[in-house]
Structure formats: C-alpha cells, structure tokens
Amino acid sequence: MKQSARRRVRIKICGITNPDDAELAILLGADALGFNTWEGSKRYIDLDKEAEWLEELPPFVTKVALLVNASLSAAESISRKPFIDALQLHGDEDATYCSAVSAMGRPFIKALRVKSVEDFSHLAEFETRHFLMDAHVQGLFGGTGVRVDLDLAAEFRRLHPRLALILAGGLKPENVFDAVTKVRPYAVDVSSGVESEPGRKDPALLHDFIEAVRAAETE
C-alpha cells in the first residue's frame, strides 16, 4: 500500500514531570504530552506548582491531564486550567462520571484496562470516541510496563473502526513497530518504555520510539 494511504499515528509521551523532558519530546516529534495528577503515581506532578513552565509549552502540542478516580470538582478544576487541552480518565470512572465530565466541555479519553472482548460491550455509555487500551494489572493504573494484548487491540479496531484507539501498555522502541503494524491505532501512548527512571525520560529511547512509529506508518 502506498505511504499516502496510511494514516499518521499520533504519539503521546506520558508521565512528563519536568520541562526538559517536555521540550525534548516536542523536539523529537511528539503530538501530545501526558501529566499524571494521581498522587499514587511515581510520575505524579502538581499542576499548580509546575504551572509556570506548563503555560509556556507550544500551543500545537496537546497537553493531557491524567486523572484516576478524581472527584468531579477536581476534574473540573483541572479541565479549566489554560494549559490543559484534554483529560484522560485512567481509573474506574463509570458512565455517570463520564457524562458529567463530557458536560464540562473538554475532550477526554477513557482508559480501558481490558481482559476480554466483553470489556468493549458498553463503550457508547462513556460519551467519548477516544479510548486508551492498557494492560490489565490488578490494583494499578498504568505505567506498569506490562504489555497490552495486541490481539484484543486488533479486535477493538475491527469491531469499532470509527472510534479512536490509543494503544498503551508495555510499548518500547523495540516492540512499537510491530504493535503499530498489527493494530493500526489512532495513537500510541508510552511512559515507562522511554524512561531511564520513573518520571525521567531517556533521550535515546525517546528518539528510537518515535522513529519506530514513523517507520511503521509506511508499512
């Protein structure tokens, strides 16, 4: 198939905690940055304390705030921050919660920690067309490094071709090419797979990851 017929795969670098990593990810070609507001994460970031450099990030890169079972008032407060473009709900948020978030007017992504095709049966209830598929690890909410089930992800694409699938879970420079060519997601999301330590990105891994995604687009 000709290159022009392939859809560009968006790249989100999640778990950004400092301006140097943010600037490097943007320089290398990231489309979106993720900021983890869950205090239980090793990549937690206080958006208010870090607002000065967050406000200086370029406007054409999407800034996504990751929430885990946050109160609706907290979600609304974060959604109103001028340097946040979208929310990512990465906990056990139900349809009622998602409906309330939808009413806030900010785009949002609903993360799914999937175990079987049955987990795809009620997607319309979440009131979004953007879904992130992550590996299911009991008691943990992303950033685990555990690889997502690519067969399930491919089945999601087959069953729901009009939804935007963001593929996450154990992606690394050495496996993201195969993941993209097998699933053909709307986007990929990586955190631990491009780190030297939790919350610190490795320049070489970031470069190799993004290059591998771009190479997969032409296959």
N, C-alpha and C positions, 0 to 999 in steps of 0.2 A: 504494500500500500504506500502511496506517495506521502512524503512528510507533511504536505499541506493538508492532508485528510485527517491527520492525527490531532486530537485536542490537546492543548497545552495543559500540563499538570501543575497545579498550584503547589507551592511549598510553604509550609508553616513550620517555623522553628519555635518550639515551645520551651517553657522553663527559663526564659530570659530573666536575668536578675541584675544586670549591670549594663551601662551604656556602651562599653567596649564590645561586648558580645552582640548587642543590638546593631551597632554600626557595622560590624563585620558581616553579620548575617545579611544585612541590607546590601552591602557592597558586593557580596557574592551572588546575590540574586534572589533572596527570599521574598516571597509575596506577602507573608504575614508573620507577625511575632506574637507569641503567647506569653501571658503573665499570670502566674499561679497565685491566686489570692487565698488559697486554702492554707491555714496555719499549720496543718498537719504535714505539709509537703516539705521536702528538703530544698525545694526551689521556691519557697514562699517569698513573695515580695509585697511590701506595704506600699500601695499605690500613692498614698498621700505623702509619705516620706520621700518617695522617689519621683514625685511629680515634676520636678524641675527639668530633669533630662528626658522624661517621658513626653513632656509637652514639646520638646524640640525635635522629636522624630519626624521624618518626612511624611507628608500627607498621603502619598500614594502607596504606602505600605499599611496594610490592615493591622490594627492593634486589637488583640483579642484578650479579654479578661476571663480566666478560667475560675469557675465557682464550683464548690462541692457542698451541696445541701445548705446553701446560704439562706438566710431569711429573705423574704421578698423585699423588705425595706433595705437590706444590704445590697441586694441585686439592683434595686432601682437606683440607689446612691451611686453604685459603680457605673451603671449604664449612663448616668448623666455626666460623667467625667469627660471633659472635652477631648482628651487624648485616647479615649476608648471608643472603638468603632463597632465592636460586636462582643457578645457574651458566649461563653462555652459552658454548658451545664454538664458537669462531669460526675455528678453524684447519682442519687436515687430519685431525682425530681420526677414527679408524676405529671399526668396530663393537666390537672388543675393548676399546678405550679407553672407549667409551660404556657398555659393560656394567659396567666397573669403576666408573665414575662413578655409574651407577644404583645400584650396591650401597652407595654412600656414604649414600644415603637423602635427598639433597637433590634437589628438582626441577631439571631442566636443559633448556636449549634447545639444539638443534643447528642451527647456521647452515649454509646451503647456498648456495654461490656458483654459481648454475646457468647452464648454457649451452643445455640442451635438455631435453625431456621424459624422456630416458633417465636424467637425474640423479634422477628420482623412483622409480626401479625397486627400490631396496633400503631404503626408509625404515624398514621394520619392524626391520631389524637394529640400529638405533640405540637401541632401547629407550626411546623417548620419543614423546609425541604432540605435542610443541611444536617447531615448525620455523620458523626465521627465513630468509626468502629475500632474498638480497642480490645485487647485480650482480657479475658475474664480472670481476675486474680482475687480470691476471696478477701474482703476487707481492705483492699487497696484501690486507689482511684487514679490510675495512670502513672506514667513514668517508671514502670516496673521493669522494662526491658524484656518482658515476656512477649513472644511473637504472636501476632494475631493469626487466626485461622484463615488462610488465603482462600480456601475452598468456600468457606462461608461468605467471605467478602465478595467473591466472584458471583455467588448465588444471589447476594443482595443486589448486585448490579443487574443481573438477569431479571430479577423479579421487579425491581424498581428503577428502571432506566432513567426516569425523569427526576429522581432525587439526586442531590449532590452528596456523593460518598467521599468522606475524608478518611483515608486509611492511616491507622496508627498502630502502635504495639510492636515493639521489638525491631523496628526498622533501623538499618545501619547502612553505611556505604556499600558493604559487600552483598547485601540482600535486597536493596530497594529496587534495583533494576529488574530483577525477577518479579518482585511484588507488583510493580507498575505494569509490566508487560502482561502479567496474568490477570490482573483485576481491572486495569484501566480506570482508576479512580478519578474523581474530580480533583482531589488534592491528596497530598501526603503530609503527615504530621510527625515530627521527630523531636525527642528531648534527650533521653539518656544515651541514645545511639550516636550522638555527636559531642559527647562531653568528655573532659579529662577528669572531672569530679562533679558531683551533683551541683547544678547551678553555674557551672563554668564550662563554656563551650571550647572545643579543641579546633583551632583554625584549619588544620589539615583534614580532620574528619568532616567539618562543615563543607569545605570545598569539595571533597570527594563525594559526599552525599548529594549535593546539588548537581554536580556534574553527572552522576549516575542517573538521576531523574531526567535530566535533559537528554541524555543518551537514549533512555528508554522511550522517550516520546517519538523517536524516529523509527522505532522497530514495529 
